[in-house]
Amino acid sequence: EVLYEGMGPAGTAFMVEILTDNRNRTAPEVRKIFEVCGGNMGVSGCAAWMFDRKGLVVLAAQQLGQDGKTLDEDTLMELALESGADDVRTAGDGDEAAFEVVCGVEAFNDVCAAIDAAGLQPESQAITYLAKDTVAVGADDAKKVLKLAERLDDHDDVQAVSSNFSIDQSVLAEIEG
C-alpha cells in the first residue's frame, strides 16, 4: 500500500491510494498522469495537511428504515451521533439526495453497525480522505481537473482518489453539454 500526493490544475490537491506489487513501475506511471493533466506529483506531506482521514457512509435519502418511515435527517443524526459519528450532511437534491455520515476512523465500525441495525442500506461506506476546505474550479480548469481525477482513477493500481476541488453545477452542465 502506497499513498501518493500531488497538486492538480487550479491549485487542487489530490491523495491517491495505491495497492501495487511494484513501486518502481507505479510511481512513474502516476507521475506521468499528473504531468500530462497539468499537475505535479509531490513529496509526502505536500497535500496531506489539506485532508482528514475519516469514515464516510453515504445513504440515499429516499429509503425506509426498519420502522417503515422514510429516512429523515433528524432521525439519522440521532442514530449517527449515538454511535460515535461526528456529523451528518445532506448532499444533492431531489432523487439524487443523499446523507453523508462522517466519523472518525476509530468509530467507523460502530457507525456502520448502527446503520445496519437500523435496517438502512448504505450506498457506500469507506475510510477515506476528506478535504478540510474545497477549491472552487472555474470552467477553464474544470475539464483538466476532471480529466486528472478520471485518469488517476482508471489506473489499475489505484484504489481510491480523493481531491479538494468543487465544480459548480452550471459548469458541470456546460461541460457535459
C-alpha positions, 0 to 999 in steps of 0.5 A, spaced: 500 500 500 502 506 497 499 513 498 501 518 493 500 526 493 500 531 488 497 538 486 492 538 480 490 544 475 487 550 479 491 549 485 487 542 487 490 537 491 489 530 490 491 523 495 491 517 491 491 510 494 495 505 491 495 497 492 501 495 487 506 489 487 511 494 484 513 501 486 518 502 481 513 501 475 507 505 479 510 511 481 512 513 474 506 511 471 502 516 476 507 521 475 506 521 468 498 522 469 499 528 473 504 531 468 500 530 462 493 533 466 497 539 468 499 537 475 505 535 479 506 529 483 509 531 490 513 529 496 509 526 502 506 531 506 505 536 500 497 535 500 496 531 506 495 537 511 489 539 506 485 532 508 482 528 514 482 521 514 475 519 516 469 514 515 464 516 510 457 512 509 453 515 504 445 513 504 440 515 499 435 519 502 429 516 499 429 509 503 425 506 509 428 504 515 426 498 519 420 502 522 417 503 515 418 511 515 422 514 510 429 516 512 429 523 515 435 527 517 433 528 524 432 521 525 439 519 522 443 524 526 440 521 532 442 514 530 449 517 527 451 521 533 449 515 538 454 511 535 460 515 535 459 519 528 461 526 528 456 529 523 451 528 518 450 532 511 445 532 506 448 532 499 444 533 492 437 534 491 431 531 489 432 523 487 439 524 487 439 526 495 443 523 499 446 523 507 453 523 508 455 520 515 462 522 517 466 519 523 472 518 525 476 512 523 476 509 530 468 509 530 467 507 523 465 500 525 460 502 530 457 507 525 456 502 520 453 497 525 448 502 527 446 503 520 445 496 519 441 495 525 437 500 523 435 496 517 438 502 512 442 500 506 448 504 505 450 506 498 457 506 500 461 506 506 469 507 506 475 510 510 477 515 506 480 522 505 476 528 506 478 535 504 478 540 510 476 546 505 474 545 497 477 549 491 472 552 487 474 550 479 472 555 474 470 552 467 477 553 464 480 548 469 474 544 470 475 539 464 483 538 466 481 537 473 476 532 471 480 529 466 486 528 472 481 525 477 478 520 471 485 518 469 488 517 476 482 513 477 482 508 471 489 506 473 489 499 475 493 500 481 489 505 484 484 504 489 481 510 491 482 518 489 480 523 493 481 531 491 479 538 494 476 541 488 468 543 487 465 544 480 459 548 480 453 545 477 452 550 471 459 548 469 458 541 470 452 542 465 456 546 460 461 541 460 457 535 459 453 539 454 
